[in-house]
Amino acid sequence: MPRPHALIIVQNLPVPLDRRVWLECRALTGAGYEVSVICPRGEGDPGYEVLDGVHLYKYSPPPPAGGLLGYALEFALSWLHTARLSRKVWRRKPFAVMQACNPPDTYWALARLWRRRGVKFVFDHHDLNPEVFRSRFGEPEGRGSRLQLAGLYWLERMTFRTADHVISTNTSYQRIAIERGGVPEKNTSVVRSGPDTTVMKPGRPVPELRRGRQHLVVWLGIMGPQDGVDVVLDVARRTVFDHGREDVQFAVLGFGDCLAELRRQCTELGMDKYVDLPGRVGPAQISEYFSTASAGLSPDPLNPLNDVSTMNKTMEYLAYGLPVVGYRLTENAISAGDCAVFVEPGDAAGCTAELVALLDDPQRREDLGKRGRRRAELELDWAPQARTYVGVYDRLLRQARAAEGN
């Protein structure tokens, strides 16, 4: 019997850099599926390659957008590249299921085209685009911004209506799919972006990353305006100058729209020798930084998006046995449980004070780190999430075969 073929579409990150999507790919191939992925090309990536049995089709992404027309052009070009490559994937081997990972919420239209060939559509709900808009620009006041927000709600609604099954990253997202999207609960599943603790685990420290200082504190993520990376710089500044702690080095890892501005801001604050901003880092580098660090920061600001979103960095800190200091947001607190030190959102001074106190308490750091590692292994690990994820595909294919039999 031929292996069933699944196509996964991602627009905002290359694969395997997108950790969640790569774990999904590996889960499907491990369950006997053939998997193809369409995504933007990262620096130095070929247009096509087979990596660990996964067929990767990549297109050159449009230049970064600015303004409504710029974003619309970026989404349109990416959509057209994806549609073209989906035909190429089909010619190599027809696929039974197409999975789209947002943002953006535009691939429902492509799913409807492929539905004519009997292809099922899985929506992997990574982001809340209306909440992204509200978090970045505030509640709309003018007619134009209200129309933009209404358009985002419409795209989200069409995606929910088209999906045969919705995979949510947490229960908050699942509730939105059910209540706002009108998706029957039986057609939803929660698949958290849990760490693969067989891979993500403490390794050998790299003392050079501390730059000769006693402690290293890390932050990891995509650097968008709603992510509050400037808070990390503020905490670093307060640590060094307000608390006189020149024994602490900070590493702010990741990339995104704000990276260049953050580098400028770091220089203006006189923090260049205390803060490393290396940009995009791969799994090996992340492992080195996390294995060397004394603590991980998660001070994401309270906004409509962050409060209900799972912070992957928090779960990754736990997997590496790192104590976490951050803001108490709904889903962030659910992820970390009692393995983190939380302060109220917006309290940068309190966050800094808790960080400094934690750095001065090695026993507490060790205790939090061990509890966090246990939580990652027993409650957050990817293995049970993978079983739920593959189960979605298995059910959809059984339904498809039953429909063909009738």
N, C-alpha and C positions, 0 to 999 in steps of 0.2 A: 504493500500500500504506500503510495507516494506521501512524502511529508507535507503536512499543511503549511501554507506560505502566508506569512504576516508582513504587512508593510507598515512601518512606523514613520511618521512625519514630525519633524522638529524644525522650528524656525529660529529660535533665539539663541541656540548654542550648537556647536559642532558635537558630534559623537565620535569617540567615547568621552569627550570632556564633560558632557552632561551625565553626571553620575547616575541619577535615577534611571534615565533611559537606557544606559548601558547595562545596569543591573537587570532591567526588564528584558533586554535583548538576550542576556545570558540565561535568564530564567526560561525563556521560550526555547532557546536552542537546547538547553539541558532537558527540556520536556519533549524533545523530538520535533519541534517546529523549525522550518526554514524562515529566516528573518532578513528582510531588507530594510534599510533606513535611508530616508532622504533628509538632508540637513545642509546648512551652510558650510562652506569650506573654511577651515581654520588655516592659519599661516603654515605654509609648507605642505598642506594636505593634498593628496592626489584627487582627481575627480571621481575615481572609482577604486575601491580596494575591498578585499575580503579579509576581515580581521576576526580571528577566533571564530570563524564560520559565519560571521555576520557580513552581509553584502552592504557596503556603504556607498551611496550615491551622493555626491556633493556638488553644489553650485557655488559660484562666486557671489558673495552677498553684495547687495547694493551698498553704496556709500552711506554712512550714518545720516539719518534724517533730521530735519529741523522743521518744526511747524506742522500744521495739519496736512498740507499738500505734500510735504516731504515724507511724512509717515505713510500717507495713502500710496504714494509712489513706491516706497520701500515694500509695503505689504503686497502691492499689485505685482511687482517684479518677482518677489519671492514666490508668490502664488503661481505665477506663470512658469517659473523654473520648476517648481514642485510638480505641477500638472504635466509638464513635458517629461520629467524624469519618471513620473508614475507610469506613463505609457511605456517607457523603456524597461522599467521593472516588469511590467505585465508581459511584454514580449519575451523577456527571458523566462519568466514563469508566472502564470496567473496567481494572484493572491486572493485568499478567502476572506481576510479581515484587514481593514485599514484602521490604524490608530493615529489620531492627531493629538499632539501635545501643545497646549496653548502656553503663552501668547503667540500670535493673536488668535481671535475667534473667527477665523475666515475659512477654515478648511472643511466646514460642513458642506459648502457648495461643491467642493471636489468630491466629497463622500457621496453626495446625491447623484453625481454623474456616474460614479463607479457602482452605485447601488443597482443600476440597470443590468450590471453583470453579476448580480447576486452577492456583491461584497458587503459584509457587515461592517458597521462603523463603531469603533470604541473611542470615546472621548476621555483622554487622560488629563484631568483638570488640575493643572499646575498653578494657575494664577487666576485672580479675580480682576478682570480688566476694568470694570466700572470702579472698583475700589482703588485700583492703581491710579486711575484718573483723579478720583476725589482726594487721594493721598498726596499726589504730586501738585495739583492745582487748586485744591480746596473745593468747597461746594460751589457749583456754578451759579453765577448771578446773571450774566448776559445771555442774550438769545442764542448766540453762537455756541457758547460753552454748554448750554443746556441741550442743544441739538447734538453736540458731540457725545455727551453722556448718554442721551437717549439712543444714539446710534450704537454705542457699546453695549447697552442693555439689549438692544434688538439682535445684535450679532451673537451675544451670549445665549439669548432665548432660542435662536435658530439652531445653534450648536446643540443645545440640550434636546430640542425637538427631533433633530436628525439622528442623534446617537441611539444605537441599539443598547449600549451599556455605558454608564459613566463611572469612571474610576476617580475617586476623590483622595487627596493626600491626607485628609483628616476629617473628623466628624463635623467640624464647622463648615467645611466645603461641601460635605455630603448633605448637610441640612439645607444649604443654599440651592443645591441641585434639586432637592425635593420640593422645598417651599417656594423658591423663586423661579426655578426652572420647570416645575411641574413634572419632574421625572418620577415615575413610580419607584418606591423604595426598593422593590425587588430587582430593579434595573440599575442599582447603584452598589458600589463596593468601596470600602476604605482600604487603600494600599498606601501605607506610610512610606516615606523615603528613608527607611531605616538603614543604618550602616551595616555593611557586611563585616561583622566583627572578626571573621577569619582573616580578613585583609587589613582592616582598620584596627590596629592595635599598637600599643607603645613599642617603639623600637630603640635603636641606639641613639642617644643624644648627639647633637652636633654642636659642641660648645662655641664654635666660631660664630654661630648665629646670634649669640648673646652680645657680640661686639665687645667682649672683655668685661661685661657687666654680670651681676649675680643672677638676675632674673630676665626671662623673656616672656612677654605677654602677647598673645596673638588674637587677630580677628580675621575671619575669612568670609568672602561673599561677593556678590555682584554689586557694583558701586553705582546705584541709581539714586536719584534725588530723594526717593522715599525711604532709603535704607539707613539714613542717619550716620553715614561713615564719619561725618564731621564731628559727631559726638565722641568717636574713638580718639580723634585728635585732641579734642577738648579734655578727655580723661587723661590722655598722655601728658598734655601740658600741665594739668593740675597736679599730676603725680610728680612730675619733675620739679616744677617751679613752686607750687603751693606747699607740697609736702617735702621738698628738698631731696627727692629720691633719684639721685643720679646713678643708682645701681640697677635701674630698670630699663630694658630695651623693649621697644614695641615693633611688631611686624604686622602690617596691614596688608593682607594678601587678597588679590583678586583684581578684577578689571571692570570697566563699565563707563557710562557717560561722565562720571564725576572724577575719574582718576587724575586727569591733567589738572583739574581745579584743586584736588586734594594735595597734589604735589606742590602746587604754588602756595596753598594755604600752609602747608607744613613748613616751607621755607620762611614765609612771613612770620610764623610763630617762633622761629628760631629752634625748630625741633628736628632738623635734618639729621643730626648725629644721634638722635634718640629713636627715630622712627624709620623703618625700612618700608618702602612702597615698591615692591619688585614687579607688580603687575600680575599677569596671568601666571599661575603656577600649576604644575602637574601633580599627580598623586604622589610621586616619589618625593618631591619637594615639600608637599604638605605634610607628609609623614615625618620628614626631618624636623620641620618647624614644630609640629605638635609634640613630637617625642622629646623636644628640647625645652618646651615652654613650661612655665610655672602655673599659668592660668589662661583661660580663654574668655574673651569679651563678647557679650551679646546685648549691647544697649540699643536695640532697635526702637525707634520712637513709636509712641502710641499713635496709630492712625487707623482708618477703616480697613486697610489691607493687612498691616502687620499684626493686629490684635487677633485675627483669626487664621493667620498663616503659620505653618510649621517652619521654624528656622533650622535648616539643615545643619548649619554650623554648630548649633547647640548639641545636636545628637552626635555629630562627629567629635566634638570635644569630649563628650562622655565616653565614646568608643576608645579614645586614646587615654582615658583615665585623667583628663584635665578637669580641675574644678572650674566652674563657670560663674562669672559675675555679670549680671545684666538687669534689664528692666522686666518687671512682672507683667507680661502680656499673657492673654488667655491660653493660647496654644503653646507658647514658649514654656509656660509653667507646667502644662500637661506633659510636655516632652521631658523636661528635666526632673520633675517631681521634687524630692528633697535633696537632690544632688547638686544644687546650685545655690548661690547667694543672690537673692533678688532685692531690688529697691524699686520704689515707685517710679513709673515712667517720667522722664524729664529731669530727674534728680541727678545731674551729672556730678555734683559735689558729693552726694551720698554714695554714688557708684564708685567714685575715686577713693573715698574713705574706706569702703568695704574691700576694694581691691588691695589697698595698701595694708590693711589689717590682715588680709588673707596671706599676702606675701610674707608677712612677719610671723605667721603661724604655720610652720611646716607640718605639724601633726594634723591640723584641720585640713590642710591641702591634701595630705595623704588620705585621710578618711573620706573626704568628698570624692577624690579621684577613684578610690576603690569602689565606693558605692555607685558612682557613675558608670564605671566599667561593668559592674554586675548588672545594672539596669539596662545598659546597651545590649549585653549578651542575652539576658533573660526576657526582656520586654520590648525592646526596640529593634532587635536584629532583623535583617532583611529576609532571612530564611522563611519565617511564617508569612511575611508579606508576599514573598514569591509564590507560595502555594495558593494564596488567594488570587493573585494576579493571573497565574496560569489557569486557575479554575474558571475565570471569566471567559477566556478563549475556548476552553474545552466545552463549556455550556453553549456558547454561540455556535460552535461548529456542530454540536449535536442537534441544535435547533435547525441549522441549515440543512443537515442531512435528512432530518425528519420531514422538513418542508419539501425537499426534492423527492422523497419517497411517496409523498401524497400527490 
